[in-house]
Amino acid sequence: MKENSQIEKLSPVSKKDTNESKKNDPDKTHDLSEELEKELKIKHNEVLKLQKRLEYANERIHDVFNEKIIIEKRLNKLEFKDISLQFGKFEELKKEHNQLVHRLQVTKNQLDNARKQIKSQNQFVEDSKDQIEFMELVIHDLENRGLTDFIMNRFPESFNKYKKN
């Protein structure tokens, strides 16, 4: 929506306005360039936030993985105790064993979910990087537009592609 309103602002309304728009075209191009730079900064900040979230998720995976190892060690100890203590506490140990198996399954599910979340965040970061690179190209093309292109009111292909999106 925001991009459509910017495009409508930039498109000439009538032939009368063509002369006026040519006079104001450097300002519009400069304003558009500033707007794209602002959007670039916003996207960059979003990427930084996502990177922080990614770091947090990686730490969480590490913690869950360590907890999984501890639980597996405890599970092994309990299996040994189960064999040696077949008398008396058999039912209690079996219950504790089942609880640990359940906790291990829950931890594994959390680890799988964290991996899926990291994968989707990585994809989003990659998509954001692609968008930022495209916007940088548009800004670069607009800044390096020739005088004849400026006078003829011709825009680079990257800018036209940006307007379509």
Backbone as ProteinMPNN parsed JSONL, in Angstrom:
{"seq_chain_A": "MKENSQIEKLSPVSKKDTNESKKNDPDKTHDLSEELEKELKIKHNEVLKLQKRLEYANERIHDVFNEKIIIEKRLNKLEFKDISLQFGKFEELKKEHNQLVHRLQVTKNQLDNARKQIKSQNQFVEDSKDQIEFMELVIHDLENRGLTDFIMNRFPESFNKYKKN", "coords_chain_A": {"N_chain_A": [[0.821, -1.186, 0.0], [1.895, 1.242, 0.851], [3.917, 1.592, -1.012], [2.417, 1.843, -3.368], [1.111, 4.287, -2.966], [3.318, 5.942, -3.035], [4.101, 5.616, -5.651], [1.91, 6.671, -7.006], [2.166, 9.3, -6.234], [4.44, 9.955, -7.638], [3.822, 9.648, -10.355], [3.026, 11.492, -13.307], [0.22, 13.712, -13.533], [-1.146, 15.213, -15.49], [-0.585, 16.677, -18.802], [-0.03, 19.311, -18.441], [1.194, 19.427, -16.017], [3.631, 18.361, -16.574], [5.785, 20.058, -17.235], [6.07, 21.346, -14.791], [6.636, 19.129, -13.198], [9.054, 18.355, -14.251], [10.647, 20.377, -13.369], [10.571, 19.906, -10.665], [11.538, 17.381, -10.507], [14.25, 16.646, -9.72], [14.014, 17.073, -7.002], [11.982, 15.283, -6.382], [13.2, 12.888, -7.082], [15.305, 12.969, -5.308], [13.842, 12.969, -2.931], [12.592, 10.503, -3.188], [14.832, 8.887, -3.175], [15.73, 9.42, -0.584], [13.572, 8.364, 0.811], [13.758, 5.676, 0.073], [16.2, 5.123, 1.256], [15.486, 5.444, 3.922], [13.684, 3.32, 4.156], [15.475, 1.282, 3.693], [17.094, 1.493, 5.966], [15.204, 0.822, 7.895], [14.642, -1.83, 7.16], [17.179, -2.852, 7.569], [17.382, -2.576, 10.352], [15.37, -4.342, 11.058], [16.521, -6.715, 10.196], [18.682, -6.825, 11.969], [17.283, -7.143, 14.378], [16.135, -9.627, 13.873], [18.432, -11.139, 13.713], [19.281, -11.017, 16.358], [17.165, -12.397, 17.529], [17.625, -14.824, 16.344], [20.11, -15.509, 17.467], [19.287, -15.783, 20.114], [17.555, -17.967, 19.809], [19.396, -19.899, 18.98], [20.963, -20.109, 21.29], [19.024, -21.117, 22.951], [18.527, -23.586, 21.741], [21.0, -24.757, 22.208], [20.934, -24.907, 25.034], [18.724, -26.622, 25.365], [19.711, -28.863, 24.075], [21.888, -29.523, 25.755], [20.435, -30.102, 28.073], [19.076, -32.302, 27.125], [21.16, -34.144, 26.867], [21.896, -34.448, 29.551], [19.532, -35.523, 30.528], [19.467, -37.9, 29.071], [21.705, -39.189, 30.203], [20.805, -39.467, 32.833], [18.656, -41.11, 32.326], [19.968, -43.419, 31.449], [21.279, -44.13, 33.84], [19.045, -44.662, 35.399], [17.994, -46.87, 34.074], [19.949, -48.746, 34.648], [19.683, -48.894, 37.445], [17.121, -49.9, 37.537], [17.442, -52.534, 36.707], [19.128, -53.537, 38.757], [17.61, -53.138, 41.06], [15.23, -54.796, 41.26], [13.503, -55.619, 43.128], [11.157, -54.452, 45.517], [11.271, -51.374, 45.089], [10.486, -51.314, 42.508], [8.126, -50.48, 41.09], [8.071, -47.693, 41.676], [10.466, -46.809, 40.551], [9.997, -47.454, 37.907], [7.925, -45.702, 37.308], [9.228, -43.203, 37.595], [11.084, -43.502, 35.582], [9.407, -43.556, 33.313], [8.41, -40.957, 33.46], [10.731, -39.498, 32.943], [11.283, -40.359, 30.355], [9.107, -39.289, 29.064], [9.647, -36.57, 29.534], [12.002, -36.361, 28.089], [11.003, -36.775, 25.513], [9.36, -34.534, 25.271], [11.32, -32.56, 25.419], [12.772, -33.197, 23.113], [10.839, -32.629, 21.191], [10.627, -29.869, 21.627], [13.174, -29.095, 20.828], [13.088, -29.829, 18.112], [11.052, -28.08, 17.26], [12.317, -25.629, 17.781], [14.385, -25.789, 15.916], [12.92, -25.745, 13.529], [11.847, -23.184, 13.741], [14.163, -21.616, 13.66], [15.002, -22.229, 11.091], [12.931, -21.078, 9.56], [13.28, -18.43, 10.318], [15.831, -17.962, 9.336], [15.292, -18.145, 6.606], [13.613, -15.931, 6.317], [15.42, -13.904, 6.958], [17.215, -14.174, 4.825], [15.488, -13.546, 2.694], [14.95, -10.894, 3.38], [17.491, -9.807, 3.129], [17.838, -10.075, 0.363], [15.863, -8.286, -0.532], [16.882, -5.894, 0.492], [19.298, -5.707, -0.916], [18.267, -5.387, -3.503], [16.954, -2.924, -3.207], [19.165, -1.324, -2.684], [20.407, -1.482, -5.176], [18.486, -0.158, -6.762], [18.617, 2.424, -5.649], [21.283, 3.014, -6.236], [21.206, 2.928, -9.075], [19.433, 5.049, -9.553], [20.891, 7.182, -8.532], [23.017, 7.246, -10.32], [21.993, 7.923, -12.752], [21.923, 9.231, -16.005], [22.26, 12.595, -17.395], [20.783, 13.038, -19.725], [18.88, 11.018, -19.519], [17.613, 11.938, -17.269], [16.562, 14.38, -18.16], [14.905, 13.472, -20.198], [13.134, 12.186, -18.711], [13.416, 9.467, -18.124], [13.609, 6.439, -16.425], [15.689, 4.117, -14.601], [15.739, 0.544, -15.282], [15.674, -1.009, -12.977], [14.386, 0.667, -11.196], [11.871, 0.9, -12.378], [11.036, -1.743, -12.13], [10.919, -1.86, -9.363], [8.828, -0.059, -8.917], [6.698, -1.498, -9.994], [6.45, -3.556, -8.201]], "CA_chain_A": [[0.0, 0.0, 0.0], [2.77, 2.392, 0.971], [4.622, 1.749, -2.284], [1.449, 2.315, -4.359], [0.887, 5.718, -2.774], [4.516, 6.624, -3.511], [4.075, 5.564, -7.119], [0.897, 7.625, -7.446], [2.727, 10.636, -6.035], [5.479, 10.212, -8.628], [3.339, 9.622, -11.735], [2.452, 12.779, -13.712], [-1.238, 13.705, -13.604], [-1.562, 15.706, -16.804], [0.518, 17.233, -19.583], [0.3, 20.625, -17.882], [2.088, 19.239, -14.885], [4.895, 17.798, -17.025], [6.823, 21.07, -17.07], [6.285, 21.539, -13.357], [7.264, 17.938, -12.632], [10.457, 18.357, -14.668], [11.354, 21.293, -12.472], [10.628, 19.314, -9.329], [12.016, 16.01, -10.617], [15.399, 16.377, -8.848], [13.521, 16.985, -5.623], [11.247, 14.024, -6.239], [14.186, 11.814, -7.102], [16.003, 13.05, -4.024], [12.884, 12.522, -1.899], [12.438, 9.059, -3.357], [16.082, 8.301, -2.714], [15.698, 9.485, 0.883], [12.541, 7.414, 1.258], [14.323, 4.335, -0.068], [17.222, 4.977, 2.286], [14.778, 5.214, 5.194], [13.188, 1.94, 4.123], [16.645, 0.433, 3.824], [17.468, 1.506, 7.381], [14.183, 0.054, 8.621], [14.885, -3.245, 6.861], [18.418, -3.219, 8.238], [17.048, -2.743, 11.767], [14.614, -5.594, 11.177], [17.486, -7.804, 10.066], [19.412, -6.893, 13.236], [16.386, -7.741, 15.376], [16.014, -11.054, 13.567], [19.689, -11.783, 14.071], [19.253, -11.182, 17.813], [16.243, -13.492, 17.812], [18.298, -16.042, 15.911], [21.093, -15.817, 18.499], [18.535, -16.287, 21.262], [17.075, -19.309, 19.481], [20.562, -20.788, 18.991], [21.279, -20.355, 22.694], [17.96, -21.983, 23.462], [18.799, -24.932, 21.217], [22.157, -25.26, 22.948], [20.453, -25.27, 26.369], [17.866, -27.805, 25.237], [20.591, -29.977, 23.724], [22.584, -29.908, 26.987], [19.447, -30.734, 28.936], [18.813, -33.618, 26.54], [22.291, -35.01, 27.228], [21.757, -34.738, 30.984], [18.386, -36.427, 30.675], [19.874, -39.212, 28.565], [22.578, -39.797, 31.213], [19.943, -39.892, 33.935], [17.879, -42.242, 31.835], [20.856, -44.587, 31.482], [21.446, -44.508, 35.245], [17.805, -45.262, 35.874], [17.881, -48.206, 33.493], [20.827, -49.61, 35.436], [19.029, -49.089, 38.743], [15.941, -50.735, 37.319], [17.881, -53.934, 36.658], [19.665, -53.938, 40.053], [16.613, -53.022, 42.131], [13.986, -55.38, 40.776], [12.642, -55.875, 44.282], [10.768, -53.331, 46.386], [10.987, -50.064, 44.49], [10.352, -51.504, 41.071], [7.06, -49.645, 40.548], [8.477, -46.277, 41.778], [11.497, -46.547, 39.542], [9.368, -47.516, 36.589], [7.182, -44.442, 37.152], [10.219, -42.141, 37.362], [11.621, -43.752, 34.239], [8.406, -43.108, 32.341], [8.38, -39.49, 33.492], [11.922, -39.008, 32.244], [11.101, -40.619, 28.923], [8.17, -38.259, 28.597], [10.372, -35.29, 29.523], [12.923, -36.434, 26.953], [10.207, -36.585, 24.296], [8.964, -33.124, 25.24], [12.534, -31.804, 25.097], [13.063, -33.442, 21.701], [9.861, -31.842, 20.427], [11.027, -28.464, 21.727], [14.361, -28.943, 19.981], [12.624, -29.855, 16.72], [10.337, -26.821, 17.011], [13.306, -24.55, 17.725], [15.081, -25.916, 14.63], [12.006, -25.258, 12.489], [11.754, -21.731, 13.891], [15.422, -21.047, 13.163], [15.003, -22.374, 9.632], [12.046, -20.063, 8.98], [13.902, -17.127, 10.54], [16.932, -17.847, 8.375], [14.692, -17.86, 5.301], [13.152, -14.544, 6.351], [16.618, -13.055, 6.907], [17.7, -14.227, 3.446], [14.559, -12.766, 1.873], [15.162, -9.483, 3.708], [18.765, -9.413, 2.525], [17.592, -9.916, -1.072], [15.117, -7.04, -0.717], [17.801, -4.784, 0.765], [20.219, -5.614, -2.051], [17.524, -4.83, -4.62], [16.748, -1.493, -2.94], [20.455, -0.67, -2.874], [20.593, -1.385, -6.625], [17.594, 0.901, -7.246], [19.204, 3.704, -5.22], [22.504, 3.213, -7.018], [20.821, 3.254, -10.449], [18.849, 6.398, -9.571], [21.959, 8.155, -8.313], [23.92, 7.259, -11.468], [21.209, 8.172, -13.961], [22.538, 10.267, -16.819], [21.538, 13.851, -17.562], [19.771, 12.876, -20.786], [17.786, 10.223, -18.937], [16.901, 12.819, -16.342], [15.796, 15.354, -18.953], [13.881, 12.728, -20.937], [12.268, 11.585, -17.682], [13.549, 8.019, -18.206], [14.081, 5.862, -15.172], [16.365, 2.822, -14.788], [14.886, -0.651, -15.249], [15.497, -1.46, -11.59], [13.373, 1.521, -10.569], [10.57, 0.491, -12.936], [10.694, -3.015, -11.489], [10.542, -1.522, -7.981], [7.487, 0.554, -8.957], [5.712, -2.552, -10.258], [6.284, -4.359, -6.975]], "C_chain_A": [[0.873, 1.26, 0.0], [3.48, 2.674, -0.353], [3.677, 2.278, -3.355], [1.215, 3.812, -4.207], [2.101, 6.516, -3.234], [4.533, 6.672, -5.032], [3.073, 6.572, -7.65], [1.407, 9.061, -7.292], [3.715, 10.985, -7.147], [4.953, 10.281, -10.059], [2.698, 10.962, -12.099], [0.944, 12.664, -13.922], [-1.708, 14.153, -14.976], [-0.353, 16.27, -17.541], [0.909, 18.613, -19.075], [1.34, 20.484, -16.777], [3.464, 18.728, -15.306], [6.026, 18.798, -16.85], [7.123, 21.291, -15.598], [7.002, 20.342, -12.758], [8.731, 17.853, -13.046], [11.267, 19.282, -13.775], [11.557, 20.649, -11.109], [11.203, 17.898, -9.339], [13.252, 15.743, -9.768], [14.958, 16.247, -7.398], [12.801, 15.669, -5.403], [12.217, 12.849, -6.212], [14.949, 11.782, -5.787], [15.103, 12.561, -2.898], [12.703, 11.014, -1.97], [13.686, 8.336, -2.855], [16.136, 8.302, -1.188], [14.707, 8.477, 1.443], [13.07, 5.981, 1.181], [15.413, 4.088, 0.966], [16.59, 4.74, 3.646], [14.273, 3.779, 5.261], [14.342, 0.952, 4.297], [17.09, 0.36, 5.281], [16.485, 0.691, 8.205], [14.416, -1.436, 8.411], [16.16, -3.729, 7.546], [18.168, -3.444, 9.728], [16.264, -4.026, 11.99], [15.552, -6.799, 11.087], [18.278, -7.956, 11.363], [18.559, -7.534, 14.325], [16.26, -9.239, 15.143], [17.296, -11.805, 13.907], [19.77, -11.995, 15.581], [18.328, -12.333, 18.193], [16.876, -14.828, 17.435], [19.343, -16.469, 16.938], [20.409, -16.394, 19.732], [18.062, -17.711, 21.003], [18.229, -20.311, 19.474], [20.983, -21.114, 20.419], [20.259, -21.311, 23.306], [18.164, -23.421, 22.987], [19.965, -25.559, 21.976], [21.731, -25.711, 24.347], [19.611, -26.537, 26.324], [18.716, -29.029, 24.908], [21.348, -30.464, 24.955], [21.635, -30.617, 27.948], [19.119, -32.138, 28.429], [19.921, -34.593, 26.912], [22.197, -35.413, 28.697], [20.633, -35.738, 31.216], [18.738, -37.823, 30.174], [20.789, -39.926, 29.559], [21.752, -40.302, 32.396], [19.122, -41.108, 33.539], [18.712, -43.522, 31.863], [21.075, -45.08, 32.913], [20.196, -45.208, 35.773], [17.603, -46.659, 35.301], [18.763, -49.207, 34.255], [20.204, -49.917, 36.797], [17.828, -50.022, 38.615], [16.31, -52.213, 37.318], [18.334, -54.397, 38.046], [18.632, -53.925, 41.179], [15.263, -53.569, 41.688], [13.014, -55.635, 41.921], [12.289, -54.555, 44.95], [10.331, -52.093, 45.637], [10.759, -50.152, 42.979], [9.311, -50.569, 40.472], [7.423, -48.151, 40.595], [9.504, -45.923, 40.693], [10.921, -46.566, 38.126], [8.607, -46.223, 36.3], [8.144, -43.284, 36.844], [10.83, -42.269, 35.963], [10.655, -43.245, 33.158], [8.308, -41.581, 32.293], [9.574, -38.907, 32.744], [11.838, -39.249, 30.74], [10.159, -39.577, 28.33], [8.87, -36.899, 28.506], [11.357, -35.237, 28.356], [12.179, -36.193, 25.64], [9.782, -35.127, 24.148], [10.156, -32.262, 24.85], [12.898, -31.971, 23.626], [12.108, -32.642, 20.815], [10.207, -30.356, 20.458], [12.229, -28.186, 20.839], [13.971, -28.933, 18.505], [11.901, -28.565, 16.355], [11.304, -25.647, 16.907], [14.066, -24.595, 16.4], [14.212, -25.406, 13.484], [11.922, -23.736, 12.528], [13.012, -21.053, 13.35], [15.472, -21.128, 11.64], [14.122, -21.31, 8.983], [12.623, -18.664, 9.173], [15.066, -16.911, 9.584], [16.403, -17.516, 6.987], [14.229, -16.408, 5.235], [14.33, -13.579, 6.255], [17.165, -13.026, 5.481], [16.803, -13.407, 2.516], [14.751, -11.272, 2.11], [16.456, -8.976, 3.088], [18.592, -9.186, 1.024], [16.857, -8.609, -1.358], [16.031, -5.831, -0.519], [18.765, -4.605, -0.404], [19.527, -5.006, -3.267], [17.312, -3.33, -4.423], [18.051, -0.716, -3.099], [20.739, -0.479, -4.366], [19.738, -0.259, -7.196], [18.175, 2.265, -6.89], [20.442, 4.014, -6.049], [22.17, 3.622, -8.457], [20.228, 4.658, -10.546], [19.926, 7.468, -9.396], [22.851, 8.306, -9.545], [23.19, 7.461, -12.796], [21.834, 9.35, -14.715], [21.652, 11.494, -16.966], [20.466, 13.724, -18.64], [18.596, 12.045, -20.288], [16.947, 11.08, -18.007], [16.002, 13.796, -17.109], [14.656, 14.659, -19.685], [12.897, 12.027, -19.994], [12.235, 10.058, -17.813], [14.15, 7.519, -16.897], [14.761, 4.527, -15.459], [15.38, 1.658, -14.675], [14.636, -1.108, -13.82], [14.442, -0.624, -10.882], [11.979, 1.151, -11.077], [10.111, -0.825, -12.318], [10.251, -2.768, -10.047], [9.132, -0.93, -7.943], [6.411, -0.501, -9.169], [5.44, -3.376, -9.008], [5.597, -3.523, -5.944]], "O_chain_A": [[0.624, 2.209, -0.744], [3.628, 3.825, -0.765], [4.093, 3.09, -4.181], [1.13, 4.532, -5.202], [1.961, 7.621, -3.758], [4.939, 7.673, -5.623], [3.346, 7.258, -8.635], [1.114, 9.926, -8.118], [3.826, 12.142, -7.553], [5.583, 10.918, -10.904], [1.924, 11.515, -11.318], [0.452, 11.653, -14.423], [-2.589, 13.523, -15.562], [0.75, 16.336, -16.999], [2.049, 19.041, -19.255], [2.238, 21.312, -16.63], [4.375, 18.667, -14.48], [7.104, 18.441, -16.375], [8.282, 21.41, -15.201], [7.877, 20.504, -11.907], [9.562, 17.343, -12.293], [12.426, 19.008, -13.464], [12.598, 20.83, -10.477], [11.339, 17.282, -8.283], [13.314, 14.691, -9.131], [15.472, 15.409, -6.657], [12.978, 15.016, -4.375], [12.066, 11.927, -5.41], [15.206, 10.718, -5.224], [15.547, 11.827, -2.015], [12.664, 10.332, -0.946], [13.595, 7.302, -2.192], [16.535, 7.314, -0.573], [14.985, 7.815, 2.443], [12.864, 5.179, 2.091], [15.54, 2.982, 1.491], [17.086, 3.936, 4.436], [14.412, 3.106, 6.282], [14.203, -0.076, 4.96], [17.424, -0.716, 5.775], [16.883, -0.044, 9.109], [14.39, -2.214, 9.364], [16.226, -4.855, 8.039], [18.686, -4.401, 10.305], [16.464, -4.719, 12.988], [15.391, -7.779, 11.815], [18.522, -9.075, 11.813], [19.042, -8.362, 15.098], [16.275, -10.028, 16.089], [17.257, -12.959, 14.335], [20.265, -13.024, 16.039], [18.653, -13.142, 19.062], [16.687, -15.833, 18.12], [19.456, -17.654, 17.25], [20.882, -17.366, 20.322], [18.157, -18.567, 21.882], [18.062, -21.449, 19.913], [21.319, -22.257, 20.726], [20.608, -22.199, 24.083], [17.988, -24.362, 23.759], [19.926, -26.734, 22.34], [22.129, -26.786, 24.796], [19.775, -27.425, 27.16], [18.455, -30.118, 25.419], [21.447, -31.669, 25.186], [22.001, -31.618, 28.564], [18.909, -33.054, 29.223], [19.646, -35.748, 27.238], [22.396, -36.578, 29.044], [20.769, -36.677, 31.999], [18.349, -38.818, 30.785], [20.669, -41.137, 29.745], [21.965, -41.407, 32.896], [18.923, -42.023, 34.338], [18.221, -44.581, 32.254], [21.061, -46.282, 33.175], [20.277, -46.205, 36.491], [17.087, -47.539, 35.99], [18.376, -50.355, 34.476], [20.201, -51.065, 37.242], [17.568, -50.836, 39.501], [15.581, -53.044, 37.861], [17.989, -55.497, 38.479], [18.788, -54.65, 42.161], [14.259, -52.859, 41.744], [11.823, -55.843, 41.69], [13.097, -53.626, 44.929], [9.138, -51.799, 45.562], [10.839, -49.146, 42.275], [9.574, -49.928, 39.455], [7.116, -47.417, 39.655], [9.413, -44.891, 40.027], [11.323, -45.781, 37.267], [8.642, -45.712, 35.181], [7.896, -42.487, 35.939], [11.057, -41.278, 35.269], [11.069, -42.581, 32.208], [8.145, -40.991, 31.225], [9.437, -37.935, 32.002], [12.281, -38.416, 29.949], [10.389, -39.057, 27.238], [8.705, -36.171, 27.527], [11.522, -34.198, 27.717], [12.674, -35.488, 24.761], [9.834, -34.557, 23.058], [10.023, -31.34, 24.044], [13.286, -31.008, 22.965], [12.519, -32.054, 19.815], [10.096, -29.665, 19.446], [12.29, -27.152, 20.174], [14.474, -28.113, 17.736], [12.108, -28.017, 15.272], [11.139, -24.774, 16.055], [14.359, -23.549, 15.823], [14.696, -24.723, 12.582], [11.926, -23.077, 11.488], [12.929, -20.036, 12.663], [15.933, -20.197, 10.98], [14.507, -20.708, 7.981], [12.479, -17.807, 8.302], [15.265, -15.805, 9.081], [16.989, -16.704, 6.271], [14.426, -15.734, 4.224], [14.256, -12.563, 5.563], [17.538, -11.964, 4.983], [17.291, -12.669, 1.661], [14.722, -10.478, 1.17], [16.515, -7.855, 2.583], [19.13, -8.226, 0.473], [17.185, -7.905, -2.313], [15.96, -4.862, -1.275], [19.021, -3.48, -0.833], [20.124, -4.203, -3.985], [17.471, -2.551, -5.363], [18.049, 0.413, -3.589], [21.252, 0.563, -4.773], [20.214, 0.515, -8.027], [18.221, 3.161, -7.732], [20.627, 5.141, -6.508], [22.775, 4.548, -8.998], [20.49, 5.378, -11.509], [19.878, 8.523, -10.03], [23.385, 9.388, -9.788], [23.751, 7.182, -13.855], [22.225, 10.346, -14.107], [20.451, 11.445, -16.699], [19.363, 14.246, -18.484], [17.444, 12.342, -20.605], [15.723, 10.96, -17.967], [14.842, 14.008, -16.753], [13.557, 15.205, -19.78], [11.957, 11.365, -20.433], [11.19, 9.43, -17.642], [15.078, 8.114, -16.348], [14.445, 3.874, -16.453], [14.325, 1.779, -14.052], [13.535, -1.541, -13.481], [13.686, -1.143, -10.06], [11.024, 1.096, -10.303], [8.93, -0.997, -12.019], [9.309, -3.401, -9.569], [8.339, -1.25, -7.058], [5.329, -0.41, -8.588], [4.319, -3.837, -8.793], [5.352, -3.99, -4.832]]}, "name": "protein", "num_of_chains": 1, "seq": "MKENSQIEKLSPVSKKDTNESKKNDPDKTHDLSEELEKELKIKHNEVLKLQKRLEYANERIHDVFNEKIIIEKRLNKLEFKDISLQFGKFEELKKEHNQLVHRLQVTKNQLDNARKQIKSQNQFVEDSKDQIEFMELVIHDLENRGLTDFIMNRFPESFNKYKKN"}
